[in-house]
């Protein structure tokens, strides 16, 4: 996950490959609660790992439920409709799929509970659900504003009133009805009827609820979409095992990707695994909308393949006018697809967007306008006209409003025909449903190599370039290349293989196929962590010896170029800006004095028990500097247009801040 303040996405051009979706959030949290309420043990496979499911699992443990997790499998020990703990304070984050059904279940089971969340959760309405529960005799207090969390649930003072139909509005959130449908079987001593007042929005999510209730032994009777009956004697029974489908809402981003991006060379569009024609999720009907816009989609029971239409036949995309009640979450993706359409797209019946993680109608309109689109916003609709020409497209920093779907939708704007980069603010908000979304996007998206940004940080031995580069990469969410480690690794691997360091051809053969991987501050050769082994003084001396061989340098150049991957790279070394990445938009050369560098190296060596004195270290550094600056191949020197940074007296934090400030100065945001 990109846990950074912002993520810059360079202009993207092509896409191709296979995507395996995370489990559905809607199904995951429903299944977890149903398993907890059931008699017996339930093994849940392909469970989504996200903020929302973590919130639910934590709450279930607080209520006395046993939970065993291994990878994406969870074993839930059911409570059999009885709570082991009748008092708890439950933090629900911003998970509507957790707070609403838990509120209903706990209110009916009885006990003293407090349910709260993040500030946005306290702005999301829950009053209609509370009103319905109060009809039954549940005692619930608002701890803040009337109609909104946080809530306090009290033990009931008398029997529940189940003889009259329970009335609940259907035009605010389908999660209110879902909550009642999941909770009422716990108290079904008689037939219980629910009547929906007004039009029921987001019907596909109710279908998911009904189908999952069947899997746990509850057969709800439905009369159109206005009346639901929970039969007397209903009891939850574990199905033993259940598999969570891939998330159809998450599939929408990659369906859209296949519809708007040219296929990468050697690929046939985008293949999506984990959801297909047999899905029980309503958002799978996003496929129909994408086809209406021109996408070519082949569907099997559990997979989809999407390719962009041919020019004049499916491309550019066709503008559509669509009632989106059947795909409330996935419809957000259509709003960004509309940027690539040939006219004005109208998305209707989306009033539920107003009460989601943010006011999605207002948020979507605001961010689309930043990109140059013309947008008309109504109480329950959006009209989107794409930028009229290439010059009308704008570079934008997209505010995501702590809303995972805003971040994922707008990443697709990086495919704009004007080739403008896009900045996504707070990209880590995707953790709510798809923590690895951006990694997955970059695994199938392509752009011209020259468009992938590089920051080069060069300097002499012990100048601190490695630490500075690694922390800068971490701050930006970029890949990191420690070029010096490649020479150390080449020497290390050569000596291990019995190859003399003066054997240029022999070392070059090893360097050519070096299986190196950087993970944070750790360096791996194949699966072996060799970080400590190659950071010794002896390893540094060996690296200097092999770095003078032109054959070794040539073998490593291609390897170094391969690190230039989306979304960007920070490379440190002695010739990154001058030789390896001369087109880098930011080049930095560290100029710390030899004395200060020697002091730093001495401090590093003391804890390791190295007896070297300051005098010896200083002389060694000066000798290395002279050798590196006088070598025939790529001598150590500042690259053209490099910024000089004297970090002799700067803390690492101030050095990183300076680099980030300079980098911001090169960006168009």
Secondary structure as UniProt FT lines:
FT   STRAND          6..9
FT   STRAND          14..15
FT   STRAND          17..20
FT   HELIX           25..37
FT   STRAND          41..45
FT   HELIX           51..62
FT   TURN            63..64
FT   STRAND          66..70
FT   TURN            71..72
FT   STRAND          73..77
FT   TURN            80..81
FT   STRAND          87..91
FT   TURN            93..94
FT   HELIX           96..109
FT   STRAND          112..116
FT   TURN            119..120
FT   HELIX           121..123
FT   HELIX           127..136
FT   STRAND          139..142
FT   TURN            146..147
FT   STRAND          151..154
FT   STRAND          166..169
FT   HELIX           174..184
FT   HELIX           185..187
FT   STRAND          192..197
FT   HELIX           203..215
FT   TURN            216..217
FT   STRAND          221..223
FT   TURN            224..226
FT   STRAND          227..230
FT   TURN            232..233
FT   STRAND          241..243
FT   HELIX           248..260
FT   STRAND          262..263
FT   TURN            265..266
FT   STRAND          270..273
FT   TURN            277..278
FT   HELIX           282..285
FT   HELIX           286..293
FT   STRAND          296..300
FT   TURN            301..302
FT   STRAND          303..307
FT   STRAND          310..311
FT   STRAND          313..315
FT   STRAND          321..323
FT   HELIX           325..327
FT   TURN            328..330
FT   HELIX           331..337
FT   HELIX           338..340
FT   STRAND          344..348
FT   HELIX           351..355
FT   HELIX           360..370
FT   TURN            371..372
FT   STRAND          374..377
FT   STRAND          381..385
FT   HELIX           390..392
FT   STRAND          396..398
FT   TURN            401..402
FT   HELIX           404..411
FT   HELIX           412..415
FT   TURN            417..418
FT   STRAND          422..425
FT   HELIX           427..432
FT   TURN            435..436
FT   HELIX           437..444
FT   STRAND          445..446
FT   HELIX           449..451
FT   STRAND          453..459
FT   TURN            461..462
FT   HELIX           465..476
FT   STRAND          479..482
FT   HELIX           483..496
FT   TURN            497..498
FT   TURN            501..502
FT   HELIX           504..512
FT   STRAND          516..519
FT   TURN            520..521
FT   STRAND          522..525
FT   TURN            526..527
FT   STRAND          528..529
FT   TURN            531..534
FT   HELIX           537..547
FT   HELIX           550..561
FT   TURN            562..563
FT   TURN            566..567
FT   STRAND          568..573
FT   HELIX           576..580
FT   TURN            582..583
FT   STRAND          586..590
FT   HELIX           594..606
FT   TURN            607..609
FT   HELIX           614..630
FT   TURN            640..641
FT   STRAND          643..645
FT   TURN            648..649
FT   HELIX           652..666
//
